[in-house]
Each structure stands twice: as C-alpha cells, then as structure tokens.
Amino acid sequence: MAEMQKGKNIESISKMMQISKEWQQKTEYGLPKTWYRGQSQDWPLCSGACRDTFEKQAIKTYENDSRCKKDVGGIDRTACRMYQEHDMTVEFMRQADIFVPEHTTLVEKYFLAQHHGFPTRLLDWTINPLIALYFACLGAKNKDGCVYAFNPRELVSSSRKWIRPQALEFIEKYKKIEKLELYYREFRRLVDIFPSEEVGPDHPYVEDAVNLISNSAFTNDEQERFYAYRTLAIVLPIYPNIGQVSATAGQFFC
C-alpha cells in the first residue's frame, strides 16, 4: 500500500474523475493499472477474516480448545483465528452445496461467500472510481469517507523484492532440521511460483489456500503448509473470473 495517493480532497464527482485521470493508466494488455476502494471511514484495509473483531470472537470461542494452547502456557491467538476460520468455512461450503451448480469449485464458492457477508480473506476493489466514491459516501454521515487507490502490479513487484531473498535465507537456516523437511519443501515451492503480476482465481496460491482453509480436517502436513503461507505474508491482487462476483474488479488475498 506504500504507493497510495494521499491528501486529495474530493468534493464532487467531477473532482473524483479529474483525480482518477491523473492516476489512471493501462498495462500493455489494456488492463487498468489503478484499483480503487471506498470506505465510509479510514478503517485499516483488512479483510473480514483478518480483522481484530474476528480474532476476538475466535479467542472467545476457542480459548479452551487444546489445539489453541501454547506449549509454554497461554493462548495461541493465531491458532484460535485459524481454527475459527477453518470451521466456519467448512460449514459454509457444506451448506452452499445445495444452492450452487454441481461443478462449482471451492474457489468459486469462496468468492461467492465474500458477497454474502461471510468473513473471508478477500478485500473488494474496483477499477471504477465512481463505485469507490459511492461506497466512500455510503454511511459517511457528518464525516469524511475515504477513497483509496493503488497500482496492483507495484504491490506484487515490491513484495517480490523482499519475499524471495528473505524466504531463501530462512530456508537455508532451517532446511537441515529433519522434522521440518516437508514444511520447507512446500515453502520453497511457494517462493518459486510467486507471481510477477495480478493473478486469476486459478493461480496455485489461491487454489491451495482455499483448499487448505476449507479442508474438512487439519493434519500435521496441512498445518505446516498453513504456516508456510503465513510466513510468506502473501497479499495478492486477484482478477476474478467474469460472472464469479459482481461489480468487483479485483480482490486481495492475504
């Protein structure tokens, strides 16, 4: 998010269009380089499953679960959130089966869940600045809303600069620990396939993550994969398939 524009006052639709023209560019494929998001307040840009309210509810629900206890005592907050996210997603996928076509994939169901108020790791963005402006004004009574804009490719590019060298150093340091062999083999694979631009919902990062979140049961191997994803701090701009979600140009997956 470091490349976001800041300090622009938008007092009218014409002003929004003027500002967006300054920001808007296109890639060599004709895809818009600028994505927008509108919020009625300057809240953190954080998806539903990653927000503090979600974690607080998870701790309340899973604080007595043996899986969420630290070896040295206390509660593992990340584990609480992980299991709440997992259990809720499994239940959504189960109930959604009777409402979607037979061959709907897990990824398609996950995008569908986002637009039914379900807490996912997706954060909606749009290529239309007026849609963002609408959501910035919606519910912003007697206060200023916010419109955010950024170039998704710059996000991926900046992530690649620090993820690969840091990850390879991490792998080299721990690769000789026998019990972590599978973990680091998976970790290395994730580093090697890290994208260079926006991705579609069929990218391995998206498919693997949704499969992991929605799998019916966690095993040791799957938990190792989960922590590989978490360690990589993945935040990716995704172009959903046409018809998969409405009025959305791109989403974050973290």
Order of alpha helices (4+ residues) and beta strands (2+ residues): alpha-beta-alpha-alpha-alpha-beta-alpha-beta-alpha-alpha-alpha-alpha-beta-beta
